[in-house]
Amino acid sequence: MENLIASVLAATIVAGTPLILVAMGELVTEKAGVLNLGAEGMMSIGAVTAFGVALAGGGPALAVVAAMAAACLMALVFGFLTLTMMANQVASGLALALFGVGLAAFAGKPFESATLPMVAPLRLPLLADIPVLGPALFRQQAMVYLSWLIVAAVLVFLYRSRWGLVLRAVGESPTSAHAVGYRVIALRYAAVAFGGAMAGLGGAFISVFHTPLWAEGMVAGRGWIALALVVFATWRPLRVVLGAYLFGGVMIAQLFVQGSGLRLDVPSQLMSSLPYVATIVVLVLISRNAHTIRLHSPASLGQPFRPDA
Amino acid sequence: MSHDLRTKYSRIKWRLAARAAVKVLVLGLAMSAEAAEAAEPMKTCFLYSNPIGESGWTYQHELARRALATSMAGRITTKYVENVAEGPDAERVIRNFVQEGCKLVFTPSFGFMEPTLKVARQAPGVTFMNGTGYKTAPNVGAYNARYYEGRYLEGVLAGHLSKKGLAGYVSAFPIPEVLQGLNAFTLGMRSVNPNAQVKLIWVNAWYDPGKEREAANTLATLGVDLLTYDTSSVAVVTAGEEKGIPTVGYYSDMARFGPKTNLTSVVQTWTGFYTRVIEDVLAGRWKSAHTVGGLREGMIRMAPLHASVPPDVREKLAAAEKDIVEGRLQPFAGPILDQAGRQRVAPGQVLRAAELDKMNYLVNGVDGTPPK
């Protein structure tokens, strides 16, 4: 039983990790006032790049760096269109999502029959020996620990650093930030680039660490889920983490319930939709205070900013 | 023959080259079209619902197309369009096929049935073959395979090799074709080990490698010592390979994705059937029919067994396969009980094709959520 709980928890963490990575990037992007709906496309590009590099013998670390760079480049194209050329952010983001998925499918054709060796988990000394929690939390792949560090870094940056404050100001009121002398467009570029890099990281996690293979469409909507998480968590990093693990947890739990011989009188299709329902319901319930929503949502989200206007 | 044609082409083109530039272009096109008409290879076109990839349903059809393009070179030319959504998109592509001069069109997907029939009504001179659909028309044939025969054999293998008598099954959607495979596997396994259980997890997706992998891992944690699936990715086979749990595969020969653990696969092989269809159309003797084949007709075959399978099991499996081919063994022969213990097929009776197409229950021995 103890073993079973540890397994469910461990699988939950793994299922939530790509969502956390991508959602952290998207959260910072949106906090700067830019809505980039292209996460699915950037993840796909990241996934295919990472897989290609790892397959060529680059090792997981180089694969991750390459994936972040490739997805970052995609994000910068989006940035150029929306920030410099003032194109509509929603339309450009959707285009980026479709383009990225298609381009990744095209670029990945030669890799489709290949698989990679599994990346070994990293046991954290001492912590890994705690009963239940040890095997669940501290015998994971390095990327899982990295995702926790990134969450901590985003928290510190957004709420404990001067530049984090500036970034939030840019997202709230770009005109005021501009008036006191901050370079709104440059900051937004930086936020968009970070969002791209994180989406690339999430993609790399899927294709090199979680299921070490490449196949067209393997991101399977996780980019869209990450986008939704940011909104339902009302732009608060810890709630994003909660939402991601909740989503992963319910998904894994329903697989275990199906396999455990426990017969609930519920169609399996309904069980499969549970992660979505549960995540939305919980996040909406804990975030239903209109005042705090207003406090945390970036007021200028999705609106273009023209410095000379 | 094609060489002669080419010299003829170039002679025509040389003569035309003497004329005015614009006329050359216009006339040249017209004349080469005419010349081609004389001994034209039959244009044979394939419509795929998914990307081809390196394994799976579409890949198997593509393997057949590639084989035909070589074996019947000069008599047919082939063309395919992949990743076409079922519905209006499919209709548009099929219509294009007809306009481009395709004389024989294969549409191997259930969702292509209606678009195929619709276009076929307006193109009586073209022959259509729809895979896994059930409707036919004077110029539309349907075909499908008894995949469950292979599933039954995989079950027999699992029955011999699973020490615990506990196999794990990652399944896509509770539809009749999937249930046939699932039930046949279980019946095959129980024919060897009457107490065997098949733990089932629905992932409710045809294709989601992450979810398929998690389902396989879950089953492994719950103690199964053999894995199989009917979803489309290679995730279950690779998960088995990592954990050292044997797998039996589906659609394609999955051995290269699980060199240490993949025992065998049910492989869909369309080349033979497609060759016969093309020969019939070329000879003008093709007639619309609903063709269903299995191991005997070669529409499915078992991939070579893994080296680790012991000789006595090989013999028993070969005997069971022979019995199915020769009609002595029917996977769905009664008595068959469902999960609740209710009798679905009486002793001495065999499920008929029409009943198979309506299958909506899981047999006794499957440990999983029944379809609603």
Interface residues (C-beta under 8 A of the other chain):
Chain A: N3 L4 S7 A11 V14 A15 A105 E112 S113 T115 M118 I206 H210 T211 P212 L213 A215 E216 G217 M218 A220 R222 M251 I252 L255 F256 Q258 G259 S260 G261 R263 L264 V266 P267 S268 Q269 M271 S272
Chain B: P51 G53 E54 S55 G168 P174 K199 L200 I201 W202 V203 N204 A205 Y207 D208 P209 G210 K211 R213 E214 A215 N217 T218 L219 T221 L222 S233 V234 A235 T238 E242 R256 F257 D367 G368 T369 P371 K372
